[in-house]
């Protein structure tokens, strides 16, 4: 994910959606799915995910 430059975060682009996921050694976790025309905002540790 270019916005965050984190090697563990990856994304798939399937227009009109962007799918951000985290790949760990034993599993894949979806972080967020949203329409690609919106800006990306991932919650920080002290924000509640909605």
Residue frames as a rotation matrix with the C-alpha (Angstrom) as fourth column:
UNK 1
0.597 0.803 0.000 0.00
0.803 -0.597 0.000 0.00
0.000 0.000 -1.000 0.00
UNK 2
-0.086 -0.755 0.650 1.92
0.706 -0.507 -0.495 3.05
0.703 0.416 0.577 -1.22
UNK 3
0.459 0.349 0.817 0.38
-0.173 -0.867 0.467 5.46
0.872 -0.355 -0.338 1.31
UNK 4
0.913 0.023 0.408 1.85
-0.408 0.059 0.911 3.61
-0.003 -0.998 0.063 4.28
UNK 5
0.187 -0.917 -0.353 5.07
-0.664 0.147 -0.733 1.96
0.724 0.371 -0.582 3.02
UNK 6
0.029 -0.089 0.996 4.55
-0.876 0.478 0.068 -1.03
-0.482 -0.874 -0.064 5.33
UNK 7
-0.711 -0.407 -0.573 5.77
-0.673 0.631 0.386 -4.41
0.205 0.660 -0.723 4.01
UNK 8
-0.904 0.380 0.196 3.05
0.238 0.828 -0.508 -6.36
-0.356 -0.412 -0.839 5.86
UNK 9
0.052 0.945 -0.323 0.19
-0.083 -0.318 -0.944 -4.34
-0.995 0.076 0.061 4.28
UNK 10
-0.914 -0.266 0.306 -0.78
0.255 0.209 0.944 -5.27
-0.315 0.941 -0.123 0.75
UNK 11
-0.187 0.896 -0.404 -3.61
-0.457 -0.443 -0.771 -4.35
-0.870 0.040 0.492 -1.55
UNK 12
-0.583 0.201 0.787 -5.69
0.733 0.547 0.404 -5.73
-0.349 0.813 -0.466 -4.36
UNK 13
-0.604 0.439 -0.665 -7.35
-0.485 -0.865 -0.130 -3.37
-0.632 0.244 0.735 -6.79
UNK 14
-0.693 0.546 0.471 -10.58
0.709 0.635 0.307 -4.66
-0.132 0.546 -0.827 -8.25
UNK 15
-0.971 0.234 0.057 -12.33
-0.219 -0.957 0.191 -1.57
0.099 0.172 0.980 -9.68
UNK 16
0.327 -0.165 0.931 -14.08
-0.088 -0.986 -0.144 0.21
0.941 -0.035 -0.336 -8.19
UNK 17
0.988 0.124 0.092 -12.70
-0.106 0.113 0.988 -1.29
0.112 -0.986 0.124 -4.96
UNK 18
-0.109 -0.994 0.012 -9.37
-0.566 0.052 -0.822 -1.32
0.817 -0.096 -0.569 -3.16
UNK 19
0.902 0.338 -0.268 -8.87
-0.025 0.660 0.751 -4.19
0.431 -0.671 0.604 -0.73
UNK 20
-0.012 -0.910 0.414 -6.15
-0.792 -0.244 -0.560 -3.79
0.610 -0.335 -0.718 1.90
UNK 21
0.915 0.273 -0.298 -5.01
-0.069 0.832 0.551 -6.91
0.398 -0.483 0.780 3.67
UNK 22
0.201 -0.839 0.506 -2.29
-0.977 -0.131 0.170 -8.01
-0.076 -0.528 -0.846 6.05
UNK 23
0.658 -0.055 -0.751 -0.40
-0.240 0.930 -0.278 -11.20
0.714 0.364 0.598 5.33
UNK 24
0.297 -0.529 0.795 1.07
-0.908 0.102 0.407 -13.05
-0.296 -0.842 -0.450 8.29
UNK 25
-0.713 -0.680 -0.171 2.97
-0.700 0.671 0.245 -16.36
-0.052 0.295 -0.954 8.09
UNK 26
-0.914 0.333 0.233 -0.15
0.280 0.931 -0.234 -18.41
-0.294 -0.148 -0.944 8.90
UNK 27
0.027 0.996 0.083 -3.10
0.861 0.019 -0.509 -16.27
-0.509 0.085 -0.857 7.77
UNK 28
-0.775 -0.086 0.626 -4.38
0.446 -0.776 0.445 -13.39
0.447 0.625 0.640 5.69
UNK 29
-0.247 0.688 -0.682 -6.47
0.789 -0.267 -0.554 -10.70
-0.563 -0.675 -0.477 7.40
UNK 30
-0.019 0.330 0.944 -8.58
0.774 -0.592 0.223 -8.20
0.633 0.735 -0.244 5.54
UNK 31
-0.742 -0.309 -0.595 -8.00
0.623 -0.645 -0.442 -4.70
-0.247 -0.699 0.671 6.92
UNK 32
-0.207 0.676 -0.707 -10.34
-0.143 -0.736 -0.662 -2.58
-0.968 -0.036 0.250 4.81
UNK 33
-0.494 0.186 0.849 -12.38
0.858 0.259 0.443 -2.60
-0.137 0.948 -0.287 1.61
UNK 34
0.042 0.542 -0.840 -13.53
0.211 -0.826 -0.522 0.66
-0.977 -0.155 -0.149 0.07
UNK 35
0.825 0.306 0.475 -14.36
0.532 -0.138 -0.835 2.35
-0.190 0.942 -0.276 -3.21
UNK 36
-0.011 -0.985 0.171 -11.17
0.993 0.010 0.121 3.50
-0.121 0.171 0.978 -4.92
UNK 37
0.045 0.029 0.999 -12.35
0.477 -0.879 0.004 7.07
0.878 0.476 -0.053 -5.51
UNK 38
0.952 0.256 0.167 -12.27
-0.034 -0.454 0.890 7.68
0.304 -0.853 -0.424 -1.73
UNK 39
0.081 -0.951 0.299 -9.08
-0.721 -0.263 -0.641 8.58
0.688 -0.164 -0.707 0.14
UNK 40
0.175 -0.124 -0.977 -7.51
0.392 0.919 -0.047 5.85
0.903 -0.375 0.209 2.24
UNK 41
-0.075 -0.194 0.978 -7.70
-0.828 -0.535 -0.170 6.32
0.556 -0.822 -0.121 6.02
UNK 42
0.036 0.016 -0.999 -6.71
0.339 0.940 0.027 3.47
0.940 -0.340 0.028 8.30
UNK 43
0.889 0.332 0.316 -7.39
-0.168 -0.404 0.899 3.85
0.426 -0.852 -0.304 12.03
UNK 44
-0.249 -0.951 0.184 -4.42
-0.537 -0.023 -0.843 4.31
0.806 -0.309 -0.505 14.33
UNK 45
-0.658 -0.092 -0.747 -4.13
0.396 0.801 -0.448 2.34
0.640 -0.591 -0.491 17.54
UNK 46
-0.873 0.308 -0.377 -6.11
0.264 -0.352 -0.898 4.92
-0.409 -0.884 0.226 19.54
UNK 47
-0.538 0.742 -0.401 -8.95
-0.842 -0.495 0.215 5.28
-0.039 0.453 0.891 16.99
UNK 48
-0.221 0.567 0.794 -11.95
-0.146 0.785 -0.601 2.99
-0.964 -0.249 -0.091 16.90
UNK 49
-0.994 -0.102 0.025 -12.50
0.000 0.234 0.972 1.22
-0.105 0.967 -0.233 13.57
UNK 50
-0.186 0.976 -0.109 -15.90
-0.511 -0.191 -0.838 1.79
-0.839 -0.100 0.535 12.02
